[in-house]
Amino acid sequence: MQLADLQAAFAGALRGEPDQALLHAIAPAPAGVPAPDRLAIYRRTSLHSQRSALTAVYPVVQALIGEALFAALVHDHLTQPGSRSGDLHRLGGDFAHTLLQEPACAGLPYLAEVARLEWALHDNFFAADRTALALVDAAQLDASAQLRVGLALHPSVRLLAGQFPVHAIWQAHQPDPAAAIDTGRLAATDLQAGPIWLSVHRRAEGHCIAVLTAAQHALLTDAQAGLPLAVSLERIEAAGWLAPDLAECLPRWLGGQLLQGFALY
Amino acid sequence: MTSLPPRAGLGVRAAHYTALLDAPERSPTPPAWCEVHSENFFAEGGPALRVLDRLTERWPLSLHGVGLALGSVAPLDAVHLARLQALERRYRPALVSEHLCWGRLGDWHSNDLLPLPYTEEAVALLAARVDQVQDTLGRQILLENVSCYVRFAADQLTEWEFAAAVCERSGCGLLLDVNNIYVNACNHGYDATDFLQGIPVHLPQEIHLGGHEATPWGLVDTHGAPVAEPVWSLYAQALARFGAVPTLIERDNDLPPLPVLLAEVARADDLLVEAVAAATTTTAAGNPGMRRAAG
């Protein structure tokens, strides 16, 4: 069996049952342990590593659906689509999609959005500390340059839009000296409050999750796409939204390290 | 680029960051150097790199990768390699290592260290991949022998012949995992000393010591137990053959408190100091056999 065929058969055995060609390619063990049992060591090790990685990223999802269903969904996710990186920290970015496909999760319509928030919190851990953009002093720019000025966000900023107050659900599941899960706070969350927009970014002292207006979310999304502030404000006006109060939110975003300054686009 | 001293180091895991970094600066306690999993620091910024910044202020560093899957027929993951390159450039570690294994099929990853057949085809593939990595990084890397639970009817070489052939052909060094030798020797019925004797003395530049567990299917390299006594004995034989090679205590599962691991580091360090003394004595008697520090 050529190396390519052997690796294809071996990978198949980790995702299902070993085929006969692979079993014939494996030498007998001196202790007589059957080849399927020895292949199963790899299957368990691989699954253990991947499940541990996903559990570390999605503790709130696991708390919401319970260990048994979470384990089953992790198994499904690892079967299809499976891991796409040799770096386990990159595993699970599309776990929300697996949750959306699962009928047993239908009673928790906010679950996929919680997963997206947990992924954002995980993913921004690896982002750079400073924007790569050249910062400018917006107050010193002439009129033509003012038209090109845009927001330089912290590289860890992740923006989310959804239908449920997942920040409150997430908050209710954070470690508490009195109780591991604060079901009282969760029960008080109004799940029918309507659309919600969030930003997540990393600060020196930890994560920051902030609730945004639709227009603020659009402004920050445009900034990540490299659009100047003036263009973004025109788009917001065209959408019929109330323009963000820049005098209020820009100093707050600067102080909160969401915004690192201004750059020319 | 600082070289590793021929002393004992510790595989540092997140649970021990605080305890290790808060230890007194001039503590006489080992480790003499530290190793981390490269992938845990594939970041452009953030708290992970701040931890590594602090670690490297105090200890020489070895970067140990677990995800490049060098022996896969699928092409190397260019993104993964670029992240390793960025990390290497930032810290200029004493050593960079990976494994004698495969793990990737197309864009699917097992996230495990899967066994290769010991064939000429696999030697050629690994040697080419090592070339690619060494060219990218602009430096030599080490490859670690892995524990394996299956062997293949197609094997043309012994495990040690395979490891030595890849190293000799590609110019990489060997990271000798003594626990893996012991596990494989028990599971596949060979004499572990044959492995040691089959490895050219100049190849090993780092040694790993970890724990295994006995299961109904044989010994399994879990990195979840203390180093076993037979592995310590085999390690002493390795030092006698290869000299004082920088040695790492590694534990990934069921992590005990840091002092428990540091006691194992100290035990390895004592054996290394004895190996240095023995080599010095031999050298004084006219045999230039003392091993240089790896670098």
Interface residues (C-beta under 8 A of the other chain):
Chain A: M1 Q2 L3 A4 L6 Q7 A8 F10 A11 L14 H24 A25 I26 A27 A29 P30 A31 V33 A35 D37 R38 L39 A40 I41 Y42 T45 S46 S49 Q50 A53 G82 S83 R84 S85 G86 D87 L88 H89 L91 N124 F125 F126 A127 A128 D129 R130 P155 S156 R202
Chain B: E39 N40 F42 A43 E44 G45 G46 P47 A48 V66 G67 L68 A69 S72 V73 D77 V79 H80 R83 W102 G103 R104 L105 D107 W108 H109 S110 N111 D112 L114 L116 P117 T119 E121 A122 L125 Y149 V150 R151 F152 A153 A154 D155 N187 H188 G189 T215 P216 W217 G218 V220
